Amino acid sequence: MRRHPPALRDAPPWFADFLELVRVHLAAAPAVRPRPDRASAAVQARPARPPLAMLHPRPLLCPLPPEHRLIAYGTLVPGGPFHHFLADLPGVWRPCAIRGHMGLIRIYRAFRWNPAGEEHPAWLFTSPALPGKLAQLDRFEGKAYRRRLIPARVGPCLVVGYVYEGRTRV
């Protein structure tokens, strides 16, 4: 079991997942190696460090509470057949991009997050009322999907929000 510094013990419950996402994202990012024609021997001797994230060359990290964000890619998107589950909530929809694998579970789209996967278009819904709706969405999505935190790119920003990920292989 990991021991966190005292400041992290008082962090919100989602913060540990957020740190894990950043760690995984950094580990999956391609290494940036210094160019021999411009780097000194001292710089070349250091190990290469990955960029902050793969999703954008210089992302701005937007660490607002992820429980107010839902990333939708299928039936819950605006105009989708089950958008009515979210239509009554006040909030903002923005196009975003997520990385991973897209497939099907029965006839419905299913996504599996993978930081090294292809980029897929999705929608980011941000609403302060979303936490009160998550239990209903969990029941609607059923056992075939699980809710988890993933990063998404919204323009130059990297945000973290919930997505319903397919439990079976995609």
MOGI-V100679 format. One record per residue. N is the residue number from 1. SS is DSSP state (H for helix, E for strand, L for the rest). Layout:
# MOGI-V100679
[[N/SS] [N/SS]]
This chain:
# MOGI-V100679
[[1/L] [2/L] [3/L] [4/L] [5/L] [6/H] [7/H] [8/H] [9/H] [10/L] [11/L] [12/L] [13/L] [14/L] [15/H] [16/H] [17/H] [18/H] [19/H] [20/H] [21/H] [22/H] [23/H] [24/H] [25/H] [26/H] [27/H] [28/H] [29/L] [30/L] [31/E] [32/E] [33/L] [34/L] [35/L] [36/L] [37/L] [38/L] [39/L] [40/L] [41/H] [42/H] [43/H] [44/H] [45/H] [46/L] [47/L] [48/L] [49/E] [50/E] [51/L] [52/L] [53/L] [54/L] [55/L] [56/L] [57/L] [58/L] [59/L] [60/E] [61/E] [62/E] [63/L] [64/L] [65/L] [66/H] [67/H] [68/H] [69/E] [70/E] [71/E] [72/E] [73/L] [74/L] [75/L] [76/L] [77/L] [78/L] [79/L] [80/L] [81/L] [82/L] [83/L] [84/H] [85/H] [86/H] [87/H] [88/L] [89/L] [90/L] [91/L] [92/E] [93/E] [94/E] [95/E] [96/E] [97/E] [98/E] [99/E] [100/E] [101/E] [102/E] [103/E] [104/E] [105/E] [106/L] [107/L] [108/E] [109/E] [110/E] [111/E] [112/E] [113/E] [114/L] [115/L] [116/L] [117/L] [118/E] [119/E] [120/E] [121/E] [122/E] [123/E] [124/E] [125/E] [126/E] [127/L] [128/L] [129/L] [130/H] [131/H] [132/H] [133/L] [134/H] [135/H] [136/H] [137/H] [138/H] [139/H] [140/H] [141/H] [142/H] [143/H] [144/H] [145/E] [146/E] [147/E] [148/E] [149/E] [150/E] [151/E] [152/E] [153/E] [154/E] [155/L] [156/L] [157/E] [158/E] [159/E] [160/E] [161/E] [162/E] [163/E] [164/E] [165/E] [166/E] [167/L] [168/L] [169/L] [170/L]]
